[in-house]
């Protein structure tokens, strides 16, 4: 089965990192480049701000530059990771007709998972060492 795998991390020196890999879209148009390969669309990491990895309908994530939009809201509007992620995923992306989600971690180690779909496999360990493993949107 094809799918997206993403990771975000904050190391002990305060460096943020993000990575996204995708299995691609079945029957895609020849030459199509998805959002995973485009920095700012499927992945972004900016020390002192946020690291984001996304999954969903790539064309919408590219048009909206979802990962960079989250970082910009945090950088310029001083929104926290939860507010910025939800504003993009539940607001702008959903309004455009885009479906998907993201994982994000801010410079303080706060993790957030946002989605406007029924589910997204996700797991994380917060700064207190607490493990969170979830599948469905209402988990």
C-alpha positions as CSV (number, residue, x, y, z in Angstrom):
1,X,0.0,0.0,0.0
2,X,1.2,3.5,-0.8
3,X,1.3,6.2,1.7
4,X,3.1,9.1,3.2
5,X,5.6,8.9,6.0
6,X,6.6,12.0,7.8
7,X,8.8,12.9,10.8
8,X,9.5,16.0,12.8
9,X,12.1,16.4,15.5
10,X,13.7,18.7,18.0
11,X,17.2,17.8,19.1
12,X,19.0,18.6,22.4
13,X,20.7,21.6,20.8
14,X,17.4,23.1,19.8
15,X,17.6,22.2,16.1
16,X,14.4,21.4,14.3
17,X,14.2,18.9,11.5
18,X,11.4,17.6,9.2
19,X,11.2,14.9,6.5
20,X,8.5,13.6,4.3
21,X,8.4,10.6,1.9
22,X,5.5,9.5,-0.2
23,X,4.5,6.4,-2.1
24,X,2.8,8.7,-4.6
25,X,-0.6,8.8,-6.2
26,X,-2.0,5.9,-8.2
27,X,-2.5,6.7,-11.9
28,X,-0.8,10.1,-11.6
29,X,-0.2,12.2,-14.6
30,X,3.3,11.7,-16.2
31,X,5.8,14.2,-14.8
32,X,3.7,15.1,-11.8
33,X,5.7,16.3,-8.8
34,X,3.9,16.1,-5.5
35,X,4.1,18.3,-2.4
36,X,6.5,16.0,-0.5
37,X,9.4,17.0,-2.8
38,X,8.7,20.7,-2.5
39,X,10.1,22.5,0.5
40,X,7.4,24.7,2.1
41,X,4.6,22.6,0.6
42,X,5.0,19.1,2.2
43,X,7.9,19.8,4.5
44,X,9.5,22.7,6.3
45,X,11.9,23.2,9.2
46,X,13.0,26.5,10.6
47,X,15.1,26.7,13.8
48,X,13.4,28.7,16.5
49,X,10.0,28.4,14.9
50,X,8.6,25.0,13.7
51,X,9.2,21.7,11.8
52,X,6.2,20.5,9.7
53,X,5.5,17.4,7.6
54,X,2.3,17.0,5.7
55,X,0.2,14.4,4.0
56,X,-2.9,14.7,1.7
57,X,-4.0,15.8,-1.7
58,X,-0.7,17.2,-2.9
59,X,-2.1,19.7,-5.4
60,X,-3.9,21.6,-2.6
61,X,-0.9,21.5,-0.4
62,X,1.2,22.9,-3.2
63,X,-1.3,25.7,-4.0
64,X,-1.5,26.7,-0.3
65,X,2.1,26.0,0.6
66,X,0.7,24.4,3.7
67,X,4.0,23.8,5.7
68,X,5.4,27.2,5.0
69,X,2.0,28.8,5.9
70,X,2.1,27.2,9.3
71,X,5.6,28.6,9.8
72,X,4.6,32.0,8.6
73,X,1.7,32.2,10.9
74,X,3.9,31.3,13.9
75,X,6.7,33.7,12.7
76,X,4.6,36.8,11.8
77,X,1.4,36.4,13.7
78,X,3.1,34.9,16.8
79,X,0.5,32.0,16.8
80,X,1.3,28.9,18.8
81,X,1.8,25.6,16.9
82,X,-1.8,24.4,17.7
83,X,-3.5,27.6,16.5
84,X,-1.3,27.9,13.3
85,X,-1.8,24.3,12.3
86,X,-5.6,24.3,12.9
87,X,-6.0,27.6,11.1
88,X,-4.4,26.2,7.9
89,X,-5.8,22.6,8.0
90,X,-9.4,23.3,9.2
91,X,-9.6,26.8,7.6
92,X,-7.7,27.7,4.5
93,X,-7.0,24.1,3.2
94,X,-10.5,22.8,3.9
95,X,-12.1,25.9,2.3
96,X,-10.1,25.1,-0.9
97,X,-11.4,21.5,-0.9
98,X,-8.1,20.0,0.2
99,X,-8.0,17.0,2.5
100,X,-5.1,15.9,4.6
101,X,-3.2,16.5,7.7
102,X,0.2,17.4,9.3
103,X,2.5,16.8,12.2
104,X,4.4,19.7,13.7
105,X,6.8,20.4,16.6
106,X,7.7,23.9,17.7
107,X,11.0,25.2,19.2
108,X,9.7,24.4,22.7
109,X,9.0,20.7,21.8
110,X,5.3,21.1,21.7
111,X,3.8,18.5,19.3
112,X,0.6,19.0,17.3
113,X,-1.2,16.8,14.9
114,X,-3.9,18.4,12.7
115,X,-6.2,16.8,10.1
116,X,-9.4,17.5,8.2
117,X,-9.8,13.8,7.3
118,X,-11.2,10.8,9.2
119,X,-7.8,9.6,10.3
120,X,-4.1,9.8,10.1
121,X,-1.7,7.3,11.6
122,X,0.5,9.3,14.0
123,X,2.7,8.9,17.1
124,X,4.9,11.2,19.1
125,X,6.8,11.6,22.3
126,X,6.6,14.9,24.1
127,X,9.2,16.7,26.2
128,X,7.9,14.9,29.3
129,X,8.5,11.5,27.6
130,X,4.8,10.7,27.2
131,X,4.0,8.5,24.2
132,X,0.9,9.3,22.1
133,X,-0.2,6.8,19.4
134,X,-3.4,7.6,17.4
135,X,-5.2,6.7,14.2
136,X,-8.6,8.4,14.0
137,X,-9.4,12.2,14.0
138,X,-11.4,11.9,17.2
139,X,-8.7,10.0,19.1
